[in-house]
Amino acid sequence: MSERTAPALAKLDALLSLVIALPASPTRTQLVDEAEALKRAVAAFHMEAIRFRMYAVDRMIASAGDPADVRRVFDELRHALEDAGFHTRSHAGP
């Protein structure tokens, strides 16, 4: 972990805590797996994996009913990654 990734990794820990607390379902299980893979990608500074995993986690949060607290922390994670210089989208966001 570096100073550059520390805030994003902290947000990922918070996101994982919220996701694990969601009701058990196949979507939650897959969301946990994707969020853990995203954490590994951030720790490894793997830009393409970060974009891919952010997209997957974003879609799975929507599939899980878009819980407000999970969405909020995910958006905070996106900002932390972008502030650290990582591109989290393959196109310009809104």
C-alpha positions as CSV (number, residue, x, y, z in Angstrom):
1,M,0.0,0.0,0.0
2,S,1.2,3.5,-0.8
3,E,0.1,6.9,0.4
4,R,-1.5,7.3,-3.0
5,T,-3.7,4.2,-2.7
6,A,-4.4,4.3,1.1
7,P,-7.6,6.3,0.9
8,A,-9.0,4.1,-1.8
9,L,-8.2,1.0,0.0
10,A,-9.9,2.4,3.2
11,K,-13.0,3.1,1.1
12,L,-12.8,-0.4,-0.3
13,D,-12.8,-1.8,3.3
14,A,-15.8,0.3,4.1
15,L,-17.6,-0.9,0.9
16,L,-16.8,-4.5,1.6
17,S,-18.2,-4.2,5.1
18,L,-21.5,-2.8,3.7
19,V,-21.7,-5.4,1.0
20,I,-21.1,-8.3,3.4
21,A,-24.0,-6.9,5.5
22,L,-26.4,-7.2,2.6
23,P,-28.9,-10.0,2.7
24,A,-27.5,-13.3,1.5
25,S,-28.0,-13.9,-2.3
26,P,-26.0,-15.0,-5.3
27,T,-25.6,-11.3,-6.3
28,R,-24.1,-10.4,-2.9
29,T,-21.7,-13.3,-3.1
30,Q,-20.6,-12.2,-6.6
31,L,-20.4,-8.6,-5.4
32,V,-18.1,-9.6,-2.5
33,D,-15.8,-11.5,-5.0
34,E,-15.7,-8.5,-7.4
35,A,-15.0,-6.0,-4.6
36,E,-12.2,-8.2,-3.3
37,A,-10.7,-8.4,-6.8
38,L,-11.0,-4.7,-7.1
39,K,-9.1,-4.3,-3.8
40,R,-6.3,-6.5,-5.2
41,A,-6.2,-4.5,-8.4
42,V,-5.9,-1.2,-6.5
43,A,-3.1,-2.6,-4.3
44,A,-1.3,-3.8,-7.4
45,F,-1.7,-0.4,-9.3
46,H,-3.3,-2.4,-12.2
47,M,-5.1,0.3,-14.2
48,E,-7.0,-1.9,-16.6
49,A,-8.1,-4.2,-13.8
50,I,-9.3,-1.2,-11.8
51,R,-11.5,0.0,-14.7
52,F,-12.9,-3.5,-15.3
53,R,-13.6,-4.2,-11.7
54,M,-15.1,-0.7,-11.1
55,Y,-17.5,-1.3,-13.9
56,A,-18.4,-4.8,-12.6
57,V,-19.0,-3.6,-9.0
58,D,-21.0,-0.7,-10.2
59,R,-23.4,-2.9,-12.2
60,M,-23.7,-5.4,-9.4
61,I,-24.6,-2.7,-6.9
62,A,-27.4,-1.7,-9.2
63,S,-28.4,-5.4,-9.5
64,A,-28.5,-5.6,-5.7
65,G,-31.2,-2.8,-5.6
66,D,-28.7,0.1,-5.5
67,P,-28.6,0.4,-1.6
68,A,-28.0,4.1,-0.9
69,D,-25.2,3.5,1.6
70,V,-23.4,1.1,-0.7
71,R,-23.8,3.5,-3.6
72,R,-22.5,6.4,-1.6
73,V,-19.4,4.6,-0.5
74,F,-18.8,3.3,-4.0
75,D,-19.0,6.9,-5.3
76,E,-16.6,8.0,-2.6
77,L,-14.3,5.2,-3.7
78,R,-14.4,6.4,-7.3
79,H,-13.4,9.9,-6.2
80,A,-10.6,8.6,-4.1
81,L,-9.2,6.5,-7.0
82,E,-9.6,9.5,-9.4
83,D,-7.9,11.8,-6.9
84,A,-5.0,9.3,-6.8
85,G,-4.7,9.4,-10.6
86,F,-6.5,6.2,-11.6
87,H,-9.0,6.3,-14.4
88,T,-12.1,4.4,-13.3
89,R,-14.1,4.7,-16.5
90,S,-13.3,3.9,-20.1
91,H,-15.1,7.1,-21.1
92,A,-15.7,10.5,-19.6
93,G,-18.3,10.4,-16.8
94,P,-21.3,12.7,-16.5
